[in-house]
Amino acid sequence: TDTSFNSKNKFIAVKELPDIDVKSISVYDNSVLILLDNNEVYAWGKNSGWGAGHLGVETTDDKYTPYKVKGLPIDIKVIKIILRGNSSYILLENGELYCAGKINDSNIFLKFELSFRVKNIEVLYEDNGLVFIDVDDNIIVYRIGSYMNWAGEYNSFFYPKGIPDDEKAKNIFVGANYFFVQTNNNRLYSIGDNSKGQLGIDKFG
């Protein structure tokens, strides 16, 4: 009901949100990104500090009610939204990726130039990296964070090895600095940081 902490033990309706079905929602670090059934994307919450402008609403001010994001094409279907502490990511049906925030130093969503079309994307913890499945079912990683020391140079793309040629990537599941790939044969493959044994390969390090 206002911009201060509300300690009442009851739900309060979100103000100024269009009366349209919600298709998906992504939340992170006191911010919200929401996709409606009419293909419009709204954002609100924290928008200042590190990664300022990641809500994609033209300013770096915190927003206390929903604002429609800026910069997206109006005639292409949105299929995925991802909000993180420093940046936001929106995947379109045509395989294009739009981003706002620290990753491209923009307060609105701009097309992220890639040499491939994207079928799926996940973002590692604290925006350390992007993990893609492209339209040819390749796994591609883009390192953008300091903690992915296993992933090569900053601002670099690479194609991880180890998945047999006769298996295709179906899903990605991300952790902090590691991730899993589920293939069409329902096998699970892991890569990345294994300091706590989180990769499930009977050893750590």
N, C-alpha and C positions, 0 to 999 in steps of 0.2 A: 504493500500500500504506500510505501515511501522508500527513500533511499537508505534508511537505517536498518539495522538488524531487527528482524521480526521474530520474537520468541514465542509467539502464540502457537499453540499446538493444534493448528487447523490449516487446511489447504486454502489458498487464496488464488482466485482466477488471474491468469496472466492478462495484463492490460493491453489493449490496442492490437491484439492479434486477430487477423481476419477470421471470420467464421467459416473456415475451410478445414477439411480433414488433414491431420498431421500424417505425413508419410514416413518421415524419419527424423531423428534428433541426435545431435552430438554435443556432449558437454565436457568441459575441461577447465580447470583453474578459474572457476568463477565466471565462465563465459558459456554462452549457449548459441548453437547454430541449428536451425530447424528448416526442414523441407516440407512444404505443403503440397497437397494433392494437385494443385494447379500449376506446379513447377516453380513456384516462387520460393526464394530462400530469405529467411529473416535471421537476425542476430541481435543479441543483447548481452549485457554484463561487462566484465572487465575488458578494457580495450586500450589501456595505457601501460606505461612501464616498458619492461623488456618485451620486444615483439609488438610494440604499439601499432595499432591499426589493423590487427589480424582479424577483426570482425568484418572488414571490407565494407564499411559504411561511410567512407570518405574522410572521416576525422579520426583522431586518436583519443577522443573523449570516451569515458565510460558511459554505457547506455543502460538506462533503467527500465526501458520498455522496448518492445521489438522494433527494429528498423529493417527495412528491405535492403539487402546488400546491393552493391553497385558493381557494374562491369561485366556481368554475365550475358551471353547471347540470349535473346528472348525466345528463339525458335528452336532450341535444341534441348532435349530432355535431360534433366539431371538424374543420375543414377546412384551417386554416392556423395555424402558430405562427411568431412572429417575435420574436427576442431582440435587444435593442440595449443600449448601455452604460448608459442611464438608465431604460429602461422595457421592458416586454414586452407583446406584443400577441397575442391569440388570437381568431381569426375562427371563428364558428359557422355551421352550415349554414343557420340561419334568418336570416342576414344581420346578426346582432348582433356587436358587437366588445367584448371584455373586455380590460382593461389593468391592469397593476400597475407600481408604481415612481413616478418623478418626475411623469409626465404627470397622474396623479390623486392623488399623495401617499398611496399605499396600499401596504400590505405583502401584500395579497391581491388576487386578480383581481376587479375590479368592472366592471359594465356601463358602457361609454362611451356617454353619451347622444348620439344622432345623429338627425337628422330624415329620414334615408334608410336603406335597407337596403344592406348592402355585399356585393358579389360578389367583389371582390379588393382587396387592400391591400398596399402596400409602404411602407417607412419610409426616409426619406432619411438620409444619413450623420449620425452624432452626434445622432439624434433631432431633426433640424432641421424635419421636417415629415412629415405623413402624406399619401400619395397613394392615393385610392380610385377604383375603378370601382364605381358603384352598380348596382342591379338593372336600371336603365333604360339602362345603358351610358354614363352620363355620367362624365366625369373631374372629380373634386373634390379640391382640395388644402387641407389644414389646416396653416397655418404655426405652428410652436411653437418655432422656434430662431432664434438671432441672425444666422445666416449667410444666411438666405433673404431678402436685402434686395430681391430682385426680386418677392417674393410678397405685398407689402402689409403690413398691420399684424400684430403678434403675435396669437396666439389667434384667428385669423380663417379663415373658409372662403371659397374662391372657385372659380369654374368657368373654367378656362383656355379661351381661344378659339383658333380656327385649324384645327380638324379639320372637314372638310366634313360637312354634315348627312347625306349618304348613306353615310357610313362610321361603323362602330361600333368602339369600343375593344375589343381582344381581350387584350392583355397590357401590363404596365407593367414597365419596366426602369429602376432607379434608380441614379444616381451620387452624388456628394457633395452638390451643391446644384443638380442638374439631373436630368431624367429623360426617357425616351423612351416613346412610346405606339405599339404596333403595332396596326394596325386589321385588320378582317376582310378587307380587300383586300391585306393584307401590305405596306402602306406604313408607313414609320417617320417619326414626328413627334417633334420635340425642343423642350424649353423649359427655361429657367433660366439658370444661370451659364454664360457662354461665354468666360471670360477666357483659356482655352488653346485655343479653337477646338473644344471637345469636342462641340458641338451638330451639327457636320457641315454647316454652312450656308455654307461658303466665305468666312467672315469671323470675326473674333473681337471680344470686348468685350461 
